């Protein structure tokens, strides 16, 4: 397997440290969180500005990422190759 080039952002995964643990958390962040469903560029810029710096996860080919999709996240594109993505819901 090809190791991730740590000097490149290609294929990185970003996750923002925003946790909604109660209704009060939701209401305090309602305006910001309402932008999570918008795909327009202006809202995305505002979200990234207001959410601050994400945690950056460096991924190698074949890595598996499991996350709570209610937490803001983004996959960074790359110049070569193919990303295979499978989404499913796990309930416990």
C-alpha positions as a Python dict, from the first residue, in 0.01 Angstrom:
ca = {
    (1, 'X'): (0, 0, 0),
    (2, 'X'): (108, 357, -60),
    (3, 'X'): (163, 563, 254),
    (4, 'X'): (1, 905, 286),
    (5, 'X'): (233, 1196, 200),
    (6, 'X'): (221, 1394, 527),
    (7, 'X'): (318, 1715, 345),
    (8, 'X'): (3, 1694, 131),
    (9, 'X'): (-362, 1745, 225),
    (10, 'X'): (-476, 1503, -47),
    (11, 'X'): (-728, 1258, 95),
    (12, 'X'): (-729, 1403, 448),
    (13, 'X'): (-1042, 1385, 657),
    (14, 'X'): (-1154, 1685, 862),
    (15, 'X'): (-1376, 1665, 1167),
    (16, 'X'): (-1478, 1963, 1378),
    (17, 'X'): (-1493, 1932, 1758),
    (18, 'X'): (-1857, 2031, 1791),
    (19, 'X'): (-2066, 1808, 2012),
    (20, 'X'): (-2439, 1843, 2063),
    (21, 'X'): (-2519, 1659, 2382),
    (22, 'X'): (-2843, 1824, 2484),
    (23, 'X'): (-3131, 2033, 2352),
    (24, 'X'): (-2966, 2338, 2508),
    (25, 'X'): (-2648, 2270, 2303),
    (26, 'X'): (-2865, 2244, 1991),
    (27, 'X'): (-3052, 2567, 2059),
    (28, 'X'): (-2732, 2757, 2144),
    (29, 'X'): (-2588, 2654, 1807),
    (30, 'X'): (-2910, 2638, 1601),
    (31, 'X'): (-2820, 2911, 1352),
    (32, 'X'): (-2477, 2763, 1286),
    (33, 'X'): (-2604, 2404, 1274),
    (34, 'X'): (-2881, 2494, 1031),
    (35, 'X'): (-2606, 2564, 777),
    (36, 'X'): (-2486, 2203, 786),
    (37, 'X'): (-2749, 2099, 533),
    (38, 'X'): (-2670, 2380, 289),
    (39, 'X'): (-2440, 2316, -4),
    (40, 'X'): (-2401, 2674, -122),
    (41, 'X'): (-2043, 2811, -114),
    (42, 'X'): (-2122, 3112, 106),
    (43, 'X'): (-2269, 2899, 383),
    (44, 'X'): (-1979, 2655, 366),
    (45, 'X'): (-1728, 2941, 403),
    (46, 'X'): (-1926, 3079, 701),
    (47, 'X'): (-1942, 2735, 864),
    (48, 'X'): (-1569, 2677, 831),
    (49, 'X'): (-1500, 3023, 970),
    (50, 'X'): (-1731, 2984, 1269),
    (51, 'X'): (-1642, 2623, 1347),
    (52, 'X'): (-1271, 2706, 1366),
    (53, 'X'): (-989, 2466, 1290),
    (54, 'X'): (-1084, 2102, 1234),
    (55, 'X'): (-904, 1798, 1365),
    (56, 'X'): (-713, 1663, 1064),
    (57, 'X'): (-706, 1287, 1020),
    (58, 'X'): (-436, 1160, 781),
    (59, 'X'): (-564, 856, 596),
    (60, 'X'): (-386, 584, 406),
    (61, 'X'): (-540, 372, 129),
    (62, 'X'): (-768, 112, 284),
    (63, 'X'): (-829, 303, 608),
    (64, 'X'): (-1177, 282, 757),
    (65, 'X'): (-1341, 585, 922),
    (66, 'X'): (-1636, 545, 1160),
    (67, 'X'): (-1794, 862, 1293),
    (68, 'X'): (-2108, 1021, 1423),
    (69, 'X'): (-2234, 1199, 1112),
    (70, 'X'): (-2405, 1465, 1323),
    (71, 'X'): (-2058, 1604, 1385),
    (72, 'X'): (-1943, 1839, 1105),
    (73, 'X'): (-1692, 1663, 879),
    (74, 'X'): (-1540, 1685, 531),
    (75, 'X'): (-1327, 1473, 303),
    (76, 'X'): (-1050, 1656, 117),
    (77, 'X'): (-1021, 1579, -252),
    (78, 'X'): (-713, 1446, -426),
    (79, 'X'): (-554, 1468, -769),
    (80, 'X'): (-511, 1098, -856),
    (81, 'X'): (-689, 774, -785),
    (82, 'X'): (-1039, 683, -677),
    (83, 'X'): (-1209, 721, -341),
    (84, 'X'): (-1452, 444, -256),
    (85, 'X'): (-1711, 545, -2),
    (86, 'X'): (-1981, 342, 166),
    (87, 'X'): (-2224, 497, 409),
    (88, 'X'): (-2435, 304, 652),
    (89, 'X'): (-2592, 350, 993),
    (90, 'X'): (-2483, 148, 1293),
    (91, 'X'): (-2720, 129, 1585),
    (92, 'X'): (-2626, 2, 1927),
}
